[in-house]
Amino acid sequence: MTDTTTKPILILGGTGKTGRRLAERLTARGLPVRIGSRTATPPFDWENAATWAPVLDGVRAVYITYSPDLAVPGAAEAVGAFASLAVRQGVRRLVLLSGRGEPEAQRAEDMLKASGADWTILRCAWFSQNFSESFLLEPLLEGEVALPVGAVGEPFVDAEDIAETAEVALTEPGHIGELYELTGPRLLSFADAVAEIGKASSRDIRFVTISHDDFTAGMAAQDIPPEFVWLLNELFTEVLDGRNETLADGVQRVLGRAPKDFSTYAAEAAATGAWSH
């Protein structure tokens, strides 16, 4: 075997929405994987740079996700420092999960490029899975989703499509120096998305537009960490202002097929009982 098949691919955030799916895909192909997380061995922590070098030792490529999001202050600098360290340790192949319409995320992209790595950037829309595997799950189960967002359209992208795109970018030639914008095939408002989930799960779920102050207070009452409340407010005030009301062709360019539609996601998630009481 060549070292390209014996050396592991490091997946930062390997227990997250896209990282977990990517790990499953690579493992199914018999490719070695190293999970980068606080609970892994060796442990990885974005806030402790001393943990970075050990997880990079002996790997051939890295899938970089930043928790909780690249929009957080300091994220770009951390990504840049990690990428530069990786290159110094001989790990040149880096694939970054980024976000559309986020100035801080674009700064992280620039830092990655400046590191001298063989880079690929996956600039993604909102994940469909935020409705079934994240902060929107609880409101959906309770029957009412209240968000500080109006009729703005978002091309929700499926985490499975992101993971498959990352798999190809990490294991096949032709993707170095490419920026792929990944979206779903159509624009939906959050009210549209909630309605589709209600239909797929045969439940009556309401969507309500609320003020940012009410949203922040509601999040705080749920004991959601302050940095995550800040992040959600940032995303709803800055990113969901219409700037991302366009479709992109990244999934087609990499995978040669259309991205998964939100209605397909909703049907599949409903079938697993994601929104059942």
Residue, then its C-alpha position, 0 to 999 in steps of 0.5 A: m500500500t502507498d502512504t496515501t492509503t495508510k496515512p490517516i485523514l484528520i477530521l476536525g469536528g469529527t463528531g459534528k454534522t458533516g465530520r461524522r458523515l465524512a468519517e463514516r464515508l471514508t471508513a466504509r472505503g477502508l481509508p484510515v481516519r483520525i477524529g479531531s475532538r476534545t474526547a479523542t486520542p490524542p485530544f484536539d481543542w481549538e482553544n489549546a494550540a498545544t493540542w494541534a501538533p500531536v493530531l497532525d503527526g503522520v496524517r496526509a490531509v485534514y478536513i477543517t471545521y471550526s466550532p462553533d462557527l467561523a463567524v466567531p471572533g478569533a476563528a480566522e486567526a486560529v484557522g490560519a495558525f493551524a494551517s501554517l502549522a500543518v504545512r510546516q509539519g508536511v501536511r499540505r492537503l487541507v479542505l475547509l468548511s466555510g460559510r456563505g456571506e460571513p465576513e469572518a469566514q471569508r477571512a479564514e479562507d484568506m488565512l488558509k490560502a496564505s498558509g501555502a497549503d494545497w487548499t479546497i474551500l467548501r463555502c456552505a449554505w445553512f445546513s438542513q440538519n440544523f432542523s433535526e440535529s441542532f438548536l431548532l429540533e426542540p422548538l419543532l418538537e414543541g410545535e412552534v418555531a420562533l425566529p428573528v427572520g422574515a421571508v428571506g430565502e435560504p438555499f438549505v444544503d444537506a449535510e450528506d451532500i457536504a460530506e460527499t463533496a468533502e470526501v471527493a475533495l480529499t481523495e480525488p485529484g482536481h480540487i486543489g485551489e478550488l472554491y465550491e459554494l454548496t447550496g440546495p436546489r431551491l430557496l425556502s424561507f424558514a417558514d417554508a422549511v417549517a411547513e415542509i417539516g410539518k407536512a413530512s412529519s404529519r404535524d401542525i407546527r407553527f412558525v412565528t417571526i419575533s424580535h431579536d431581543d425576544f429571541t436572545a432572551g428565549m435562548a438565554a432562558q434555555d441555558i444555551p451558552p452565551e457564545f452560541v446565543w451571540l453566534l445565532n444573533e450574528l447569523f440572523t442579523e447579518v447573514l440572513d439579510g438576503r445576501n445569500e438568496t442565490l443558488a450555487d453549483g458547487v455540488q453539481r461541479v464536484l459530484g456531477r448531480a443535483p443537490k438533495d432537495f429540502s423536501t427529500y431531507a424532510a421526508e428522510a428525517a421524518a421517517t427516522g422519527a426525528w420530529s416525533h414526540 
